[in-house]
């Protein structure tokens, strides 16, 4: 059962990773589209060359600032996700090892009980055999 839980946890983690990666792709696509649209709007606006260059420079600086903030947010979220996944993996590993130890102890106890029963049966059979021989 624990093995199945570990496999299911791994699958869930892979799905989360894929969703995160897909989200990054969508965000990158949206950012690219915005940049292209804004650039086209500025270039086709009826302004002087100097005003257009100033607008492009301001837009570029704003975009770089926003992209840096976005990249930092993504980095922080990815780091947190990885830390959470590592913690969850350690927890699952510990639970699996604890359960394995428990199963081994139970099996040892059962084996000891069976061995003790077998010794009693052998002793009982010997005493019956000695009683018949006398």
N, C-alpha and C positions, 0 to 999 in steps of 0.2 A: 504494500500500500504506500509506503514511504517513497519507494522508487517512482511510482506513478505520480505522486505529488511533486516530486522533484522534476520529473519530465514535464508535467503541466506548468510548473512555475517557470521552467526554461522557455516553454512555448509562449507563455504570457509575456515574458521579458523580451523575446524576439519580436512579438507583435508590437509592443510598446516602442522598441527601437525603430521598427519600420515606420510606425505612425509618426514618430519624432522626425525621422529623416524625410518623410513625405511632407511634413509641415514645413521643414526648412526649405525644401524645394519650392513649395508654393510661395513662401515668404520671399525667397530670392526672385521668383518670377514676378511677383507683384512689385517688388522694389525696382526690378529692371524695367518693367512696363511704365512705372511712374517716372523713372529717370528719362526714358525715351520720350514719353509724352510731354514732360516738362521742357525738355531740351527742344523738341520740335515746336512747342508753343512759343518759347523764347525766340527761337531763330526766325519764326514767321511773323513775329509781332512787328508792327510798324514803329520801330524805335531807331535811334541813331546807333551807330556801331559801338560807341563808347558806352551808351546806356545798356546795350545788349551784352557787352562784355562784363559790365558790372553785375548785371542780373545773373549771367552765367556763373560768374565767380561766387556770388552770394549763394546761388543755388547749389553749386558744387560744395562750398563750405558747409552748408546746412546738411546736405546729403551725406558728406563724409562724417559729420558729427553724429547724425542719426544712425548711420551704418555702424559706426564704432560702438555706440550704445547698444544697438541690436546685437552685434557680435558678442559684446560683453555679457548681455543677458543670456544669449544662447549658450555661451561658454559656462556660465554659472549654472544654468539649468542642466546642462549635460553633465557637469561635475556632480551635481546633487543626485541626478538620476543614477550615475555610476556608483556613487557612495551608497545609495539606497539598495541598489542591486547587489553590491558586495555584502552589505549587512544581511540582506535577505538570504543570500547564498550561504553565508556563515551560519546563520540561524538554522537553515534547512540541513546543513551538514551536521551541525551539533545534534539536532533532533534525530537525524538518521543514525548517527553513531550511538546515541543513547538508546534508541530503539533496538539497534543491533545487539548492544550489550545486554539489554533486557531479554531478548530472544535467546541469546547464548546462555545466559544464566538459567532461564527457564528450561532450556534443553538439557543443561547439565544436571539440574535438579531432577528432571524426569529420568535421565539416564541413571542417576544415583538410586532413585526409587526402584527402577526396573532391576538394577543390579542387586539391590538389597532383597527384593522379592525373589529373584532367581536364587540367591544364596539360601534363603529360607526354604525354598522348594527343594533345593538339593539336599539340605540338611534333613528335611522332613523325609525325603525319599530314602536317604541313607539309614535313618532311624527305622523306617518301615522295613527296609531290606535286612537290617541286622536283627530285627525282631523276628522275621520270618525264618532266618537262618538258625536261630537258637532252638 
